[in-house]
Amino acid sequence: MRSLKKQVKVQRPKKEMVRGAEASKRVTVFWKRKERLVAAIREGTR
């Protein structure tokens, strides 16, 4: 018997080339978002 599972191919977008200034901007924005995310988790109900 044949297997009935379908094979799924993952399609990812190509990687972007980011310059230094843009990379540092993304890093600073990430830390701000991370702090808000952690604060939201701490305030949530357990």
Residue pairs with C-beta under 8 A, 6 or more apart in sequence:
18 26
